[in-house]
Amino acid sequence: MKLLFLGLVPVVIFWFVEDKFGTLWGLIAAIVWAIGECVYEYAKNRKVEGLTLFSTGLVVVLGGLGALLDKSILFKFQPVIMEVVFAGILVWGGRRGEPLLLKMAKKTRPEIFTNPNPLIIEAQTRMMKRLTRNLVAVLIFHSILLSYVAVKGTTGQWAFWKGVGFNVFVLLWALSEFLIMRMKNKRPTG
């Protein structure tokens, strides 16, 4: 769930401040907010997760370069990079046969995903490979769309597709996967 909202607040702050005060102040506000998120997470948990650090690092580096060059488009590619990296991690994590989503599922729900029955293991692996493949496709498609909007669209359009648009894409993916699983598990009535 954190991935869905990671970096969304700096985007909204950037959009609002840029609209009222200009690109430089919008970028500064987004950078300050992203750093503040890290400080808050550290104060709360006494550690900062790697995903938060990576996202904040991208906001700071791309936002800083954007501020120096007066080009907000660099900042707008932060979510594109995050999604492409996440897609790469999903692909790389499953390169040895077991999909990363299955590995994660085994850690969070071992009672469901650790089974001695080879048929169940094979079915779970097949399902997670399909889920991974389709999620990677969603991430890549959304990254391409977001790149286009970052270059050709307004900041408001970009913020929409970064925030609401991404969540809609993931929701549609999850819903379609749920329907596919329901159809596959339906038994023919005789």
C-alpha positions in Angstrom: 0.0 0.0 0.0 2.9 2.3 0.8 4.1 2.0 -2.9 0.7 3.4 -4.1 1.1 6.6 -2.1 4.9 7.0 -1.9 5.8 10.4 -3.1 2.2 11.5 -3.7 2.2 14.3 -1.2 5.3 16.0 -2.6 3.6 15.9 -6.0 0.5 17.6 -4.7 2.6 20.2 -2.9 4.7 20.8 -6.0 1.6 21.3 -8.1 0.0 23.7 -5.7 3.1 25.8 -4.9 4.2 25.8 -8.5 0.8 27.1 -9.6 0.9 29.9 -7.0 4.6 30.8 -6.8 6.4 29.3 -9.7 8.6 26.3 -10.6 11.5 27.1 -8.3 9.4 27.4 -5.2 7.3 24.3 -6.2 10.5 22.2 -6.4 11.8 23.5 -3.2 8.6 22.8 -1.4 8.5 19.2 -2.8 12.1 18.6 -1.7 11.5 20.0 1.8 8.4 17.8 2.2 10.2 14.7 0.9 13.0 15.2 3.4 10.5 15.9 6.1 8.8 12.5 5.4 12.2 10.8 5.9 12.8 12.7 9.2 9.3 11.8 10.4 9.7 8.1 9.5 13.1 8.0 11.3 11.6 9.8 14.4 8.7 7.3 14.4 10.5 4.1 13.6 14.2 4.8 14.3 14.9 3.8 10.7 14.0 4.8 7.2 13.0 2.2 4.7 15.1 1.8 1.6 12.1 2.6 -0.7 11.5 5.9 1.1 15.2 6.8 0.9 15.3 6.0 -2.8 12.1 8.0 -3.5 13.3 10.9 -1.5 16.8 10.8 -3.1 15.1 11.0 -6.5 13.0 13.9 -5.4 16.0 15.7 -4.0 18.3 15.0 -7.0 15.8 15.5 -9.8 14.1 18.4 -8.0 17.5 20.0 -7.3 18.6 19.7 -10.9 15.2 21.0 -12.0 15.6 24.0 -9.7 19.1 24.8 -10.9 18.1 24.5 -14.5 14.6 25.9 -14.0 13.1 22.8 -15.6 10.4 21.1 -13.6 10.3 18.3 -16.2 13.3 16.6 -14.4 11.2 16.4 -11.2 8.3 15.0 -13.1 10.3 11.9 -14.1 10.8 10.8 -10.5 7.7 8.6 -10.5 8.6 7.2 -13.9 12.0 6.1 -12.6 10.4 4.6 -9.5 8.0 2.5 -11.5 10.6 1.3 -14.0 12.9 0.4 -11.2 10.1 -1.5 -9.4 9.3 -3.3 -12.6 12.9 -4.2 -13.0 13.1 -5.5 -9.4 10.0 -7.7 -10.1 11.6 -9.1 -13.2 15.1 -9.5 -11.6 13.7 -11.0 -8.4 12.0 -13.8 -10.3 14.8 -14.6 -12.7 15.6 -17.9 -10.9 12.1 -19.4 -11.4 10.3 -18.3 -8.3 8.6 -14.9 -8.7 9.4 -12.1 -6.3 5.6 -11.8 -5.5 5.6 -15.4 -4.4 8.7 -14.9 -2.2 6.9 -11.9 -0.6 3.7 -13.8 -0.2 5.6 -16.7 1.6 7.0 -14.2 4.1 3.7 -12.5 4.8 1.4 -15.5 4.6 3.4 -18.6 5.2 0.3 -20.6 6.2 -1.1 -20.2 2.7 2.0 -20.2 0.5 4.1 -22.9 2.2 2.6 -26.2 1.2 4.1 -29.6 0.8 1.8 -30.5 -2.1 3.7 -30.0 -5.4 0.4 -29.4 -7.4 -0.5 -26.5 -5.1 3.1 -25.1 -5.3 3.0 -25.3 -9.1 -0.4 -23.6 -9.2 0.8 -20.8 -6.9 4.0 -20.3 -8.9 2.0 -20.1 -12.2 -0.4 -17.6 -10.7 2.4 -15.4 -9.2 4.2 -15.5 -12.5 1.1 -14.3 -14.3 0.5 -11.6 -11.6 4.1 -10.4 -11.9 4.0 -10.3 -15.7 0.8 -8.3 -15.8 1.9 -6.0 -13.0 5.2 -5.3 -14.9 3.1 -4.5 -18.0 0.9 -2.1 -16.0 4.0 -0.3 -14.6 5.6 0.0 -18.0 2.5 1.2 -19.6 1.8 3.8 -16.9 5.5 4.9 -17.0 5.1 5.6 -20.8 1.9 7.4 -20.3 3.3 9.5 -17.4 6.4 10.3 -19.5 4.2 11.6 -22.3 2.1 13.7 -19.9 5.3 15.0 -18.2 6.6 16.3 -21.6 3.4 17.3 -23.3 0.8 17.9 -20.5 0.3 20.4 -17.8 1.5 20.0 -14.2 -2.1 19.3 -13.2 -2.5 16.6 -15.8 0.8 15.1 -14.7 -0.2 15.2 -11.0 -3.5 13.5 -11.8 -1.9 10.7 -13.8 0.8 10.3 -11.2 -1.6 10.0 -8.3 -5.2 9.1 -9.2 -4.2 7.6 -12.5 -1.7 5.2 -11.0 -4.1 4.1 -8.3 -6.8 3.5 -11.0 -4.3 1.5 -13.1 -3.4 -0.7 -10.1 -7.0 -1.1 -9.1 -8.0 -2.2 -12.6 -5.1 -4.6 -12.7 -6.1 -6.1 -9.3 -9.8 -6.3 -10.3 -9.0 -8.0 -13.6 -6.6 -10.5 -11.8 -9.4 -11.3 -9.3 -11.9 -11.9 -12.1 -9.4 -14.1 -14.0 -8.8 -16.2 -10.8 -12.6 -16.5 -10.2 -13.1 -17.7 -13.8 -10.3 -20.2 -13.6 -11.6 -21.6 -10.2 -15.2 -21.9 -11.4 -16.1 -25.5 -11.8 -18.3 -26.5 -14.7 -21.8 -27.4 -13.6 -23.0 -30.7 -14.7 
